[in-house]
Amino acid sequence: MYPADFRYTKDHEWIQVSGSTGTVGITDYAQHALGDVVFVQLPQTGAKLKAGAVLGTVESVKAVSEVFSPVSGEVTEVNSDLTDAPEKINQDPHRSAWLVKLKIENPKDVAALMDAKAYQEYVAEKEKEQTA
Amino acid sequence: MSTPATAETRKTALNSVHRRMGAKMMNFGGWDMPVEYTGILAEHEAVRRRVGLFDVSHMGEIEIRGPRALDLVQHVSSNNAAKLAIGQAQYSGLMTPRGTFVDDLLVHKISDTHYFLCVNAGNQDRDYAHIAEHNKFGAEVENAGARYSQIAIQGPRALELLQRFTKVALAPITYYWFAFGDVSGVDCLIARTGYTGEDGFEIYFSPEHSEKMWNALMDAGQPLGVAACGLGARNTLRLEAGMALYGHEIDDTTTPWEANLAWICKVDKGEFLGRDVLMRQKEMGVQRILAGFEMNSRLIARDGYAVLDGTREVGSVTSGGPAPFLKKNIGFAYVPPKLSAPGTPIAISVRGETAPAKIVPAPFYKRAK
């Protein structure tokens, strides 16, 4: 379910690192919790983000949810397909519905994030709380 | 996101059915309720085009009986219940002495000496206390919520679905009328009412039959494209249909004039709680009025966002969100009366961004009759 080559945040973002570039999205858990996504607001290319800063917003029918940057870096690309098809975030959150690509400032930011196994456990714990 | 059911949250008789169906649950007015089953958009669409089932057993029921039952109903509510025939229902406001809303409600006239009120879940105990407190007529007031489950069957195919389970002829029950009858072997109050802007029925019955009733309707509804619908779709449907939600468009600080509900405020009917204040406000005019608006962009207005006239904050959004069927972003807001005419440009402050919008007539959506 959660790709082994991604790293994850407690706020349910993922990042896939390739060289100095990180591709960022929200997790399947996040899209499911949000419900039908109807609007996405993303930063401009060139925006410089600190780790933990607001990267954009994803809105479902019911709610607005902020997305936080998993690492510090500069936005090199945004997924403009999502403007007209925000529902892709529900359909394919880990692949085609990536949000932005970042030039990673410090690889140590990545090392601090959860790996797939840790995230899976983190999510399982959350789900247990909810059905208790 | 679903939240755990705690000891304090109340559950309808269908709670375990919702959980088995994998619904996302939330606390709504103290009740553990389904928000969505398959998704708000799909559920909304099902109601507009086919039929949807809602467990609305959290709604409260209050029954008023006795020779002076009508006097009590008239005293606490803003609409004119004296106009009701037996078997007829009306939308009304439960009023404070200040002319503001304790709640909004449906008043059903069962007989000259028996009125059946349907009130909001989160308000039912407060409503009951309020009515009891103002009962100077010796009427019998019963807080009857625990004695009823309520299922709403809504959508263009609602009649077709429900008719399979009852010998009561449903077509002659016109909008805002009701009848008593057997549905799937269970005694029901069958009302042609709803909170979606579609044709449909709301049935009230004894809770022990809830699972049987729900499952029968769901099963028979499959070929009709039925969807189980949660409170998420209930909210988008009512907003699109221009209906008020207590705690949003109306509360104990808003009057019927302000809420654009003059049609349920009959000051000529005689004395009722808040009437003097309301007559004065009618004469003086209101400082703010509820108006519908539509966003000019993809930005979505949400509850509580500021309404701007230029750069000045002049009001606030009471309900805002996407209108899934109209494919627009809409909302209700309180604005100064001079800005309330359809076509007037306004703006909504969306997280610091000034998003242009315009006033439009409500309801936003009207079904073809």
Interface residues (C-beta under 8 A of the other chain):
Chain A: A33 G35 D36 V38 F39 T57 E59 S60 V61 K62 V64 T83 N90 E129 Q130 T131 A132
Chain B: M1 S2 T3 P4 K24 V35 E36 G39 I40 L41 G232 N235 T236 R298 L299 I300 R302 G321 P322 P324 R351
